[in-house]
Amino acid sequence: MKRCTVIIPDAGPFNSLWVADRLDLLLELDMRLVVVDAVYDELISDLSYPKDEAVKSFIDENQPPFLIESTEIGEQEREKRLSGRKLKKNAGELAIVDFMSSDDGLRKYVSVGEPVAILFEDTGIRVFNKPPNLHLLSTVGMLRGLERVGIIPSADAIIHEMTHPSKPNRRPADKRIFTDLPDGIDDPAVAGSAWVP
């Protein structure tokens, strides 16, 4: 069986799973996990904040399966940060577009014909001319799948913790609204394969 590569082009899955104290579920997938560099930089931009410090440690200590994929935008923004110049406010979004449309980004993974899943939360993520081996999966959809195969007892419990955190140093993101409730997005590949952790 071919293993799926999971591409995470947006910070949402990390933020939500951290709020629920379940970043470990990404490792339960037992798949290669690709993170866009500008998203990684965004996730770790303030190491005095507990989420940023925890996510950095989690990704850095788990390489592999994590792989940070470079983009031109991400590289330019890191150079600006090092020289003290002003950063673009929408650098993360631009890097995602760069990755999703470049030959060195998404196309590099889907062109070999092996299964690829995009794990996202940002409803602005768009894939035009979706290749037949590409799955689209939201965080909620992933949790539903993990519940179906018995890795977690309840997706609803984790979703509730993401939206109503019980830990004192965690808060739901002010702007994040799960528009894919109750089932999540689990758009299978046309090629007939299905993602399974």
C-alpha positions in Angstrom: 0.0 0.0 0.0 1.3 3.5 -0.9 1.7 5.9 2.0 0.0 9.2 1.7 1.9 12.5 2.0 0.0 15.1 4.1 0.6 18.7 3.2 -0.4 21.3 5.8 -0.5 24.7 4.0 -2.2 26.6 6.8 -1.6 27.2 10.5 -5.2 26.3 11.5 -4.8 22.6 12.1 -1.8 23.2 14.4 -3.5 26.0 16.3 -6.7 24.0 16.8 -5.0 20.8 17.8 -2.8 22.7 20.2 -5.8 24.3 21.9 -7.3 20.8 22.4 -3.9 19.5 23.6 -3.9 17.0 20.8 -0.9 17.8 18.5 0.0 14.2 19.0 -2.8 13.1 16.6 -0.7 14.3 13.6 1.8 11.7 14.5 -0.9 9.1 14.7 -1.5 9.5 11.0 1.9 7.7 10.5 2.5 9.7 7.2 5.0 12.2 5.9 3.8 15.7 7.0 4.9 18.6 4.9 4.6 22.2 6.3 5.0 25.3 4.2 7.9 27.4 5.5 6.0 30.6 5.9 3.3 28.8 7.9 6.0 27.3 10.1 7.5 30.8 10.6 4.0 32.1 11.4 3.5 29.3 13.9 6.7 30.1 15.8 6.8 33.9 15.5 6.5 34.6 19.2 8.3 32.0 21.3 7.2 33.8 24.5 3.7 32.6 23.7 3.1 29.0 24.9 1.4 27.8 21.7 4.3 29.0 19.5 6.9 27.4 21.8 4.9 24.1 22.0 4.4 23.9 18.2 8.0 24.6 17.5 9.2 21.9 19.9 6.6 19.5 18.5 7.6 20.0 14.8 11.4 20.3 15.5 11.5 17.1 17.6 9.5 15.1 15.0 11.6 15.5 11.8 10.7 13.1 10.2 7.8 12.8 9.7 7.7 16.6 9.5 9.4 18.3 6.5 9.5 22.1 6.1 9.0 23.0 2.5 10.7 26.2 1.2 8.9 28.9 -0.8 10.3 32.0 -2.4 8.0 34.2 -0.3 9.1 32.4 2.9 12.8 32.8 2.1 12.3 36.5 1.3 10.4 37.1 4.5 13.1 35.3 6.6 15.8 37.5 5.0 13.7 40.6 5.9 13.3 39.5 9.5 17.1 38.9 9.8 17.8 42.4 8.5 15.1 44.1 10.5 13.0 45.2 7.6 9.2 45.3 7.6 7.5 42.0 6.9 4.5 41.6 4.6 1.2 41.3 6.5 0.0 38.6 4.0 3.2 36.7 3.6 1.7 33.4 4.8 -1.1 33.6 2.3 1.3 34.5 -0.5 3.6 31.6 0.4 0.6 29.2 0.3 -0.4 30.5 -3.2 3.3 30.1 -4.2 3.4 26.5 -2.9 0.1 25.5 -4.3 0.9 26.7 -7.8 4.6 26.1 -8.2 6.4 23.2 -9.8 8.6 23.0 -6.6 5.5 22.9 -4.4 2.3 20.9 -4.6 2.9 19.7 -8.2 6.2 18.1 -7.1 4.2 15.8 -4.8 1.2 15.0 -6.9 3.2 14.6 -10.2 4.6 11.2 -9.1 1.0 9.8 -8.8 1.2 8.8 -5.2 -1.6 9.8 -2.8 -1.5 13.3 -1.4 -3.8 14.9 1.2 -4.1 18.6 2.0 -5.0 19.1 5.6 -6.4 22.6 6.1 -8.8 24.8 8.1 -8.6 28.0 6.1 -11.7 28.1 3.9 -9.7 30.2 1.4 -7.5 27.2 0.4 -8.3 26.5 -3.2 -7.1 23.8 -5.6 -7.8 24.4 -9.2 -7.6 21.5 -11.6 -7.5 19.0 -8.7 -5.2 16.1 -9.6 -6.8 12.6 -9.4 -4.5 11.6 -6.5 -5.2 14.6 -4.3 -7.5 14.4 -1.2 -8.8 17.5 0.6 -9.2 17.1 4.3 -10.2 19.5 7.0 -9.2 19.2 10.7 -12.7 18.2 11.6 -12.8 15.7 8.7 -9.5 14.2 10.0 -10.9 13.9 13.5 -14.0 12.1 12.1 -11.7 9.7 10.2 -9.6 9.1 13.3 -12.7 8.2 15.2 -14.0 5.9 12.5 -10.8 3.8 12.6 -10.7 3.7 16.4 -7.7 5.9 17.1 -9.7 8.4 19.1 -12.9 7.5 21.0 -14.7 10.8 20.2 -14.1 13.4 17.5 -16.8 15.6 19.2 -14.9 15.7 22.5 -11.8 17.1 20.7 -13.8 19.5 18.6 -15.5 20.7 21.8 -12.1 21.2 23.4 -10.9 23.1 20.3 -13.9 25.5 20.5 -14.3 25.6 24.4 -10.8 24.9 25.8 -10.6 23.7 29.4 -7.0 24.5 30.0 -6.4 28.0 31.5 -3.6 29.1 29.0 -5.6 28.2 25.9 -8.3 30.1 24.1 -10.1 29.4 20.9 -8.9 31.6 18.1 -11.1 34.7 17.9 -11.4 34.6 14.1 -11.6 30.9 13.6 -15.0 29.5 12.9 -15.5 25.8 11.9 -17.7 26.2 8.9 -17.4 22.5 8.1 -19.2 21.2 11.2 -20.6 18.7 11.9 -18.9 16.3 9.4 -15.9 18.2 8.2 -14.5 18.1 4.7 -13.2 14.7 3.5 -13.1 15.1 -0.3 -11.5 11.8 -1.6 -9.2 11.5 -4.5 -10.8 10.7 -7.9 -8.2 7.9 -8.3 -10.3 5.8 -5.9 -7.9 5.8 -2.9 -9.0 6.9 0.5 -6.9 8.3 3.3 -6.7 6.1 6.4 -4.3 6.8 9.3 
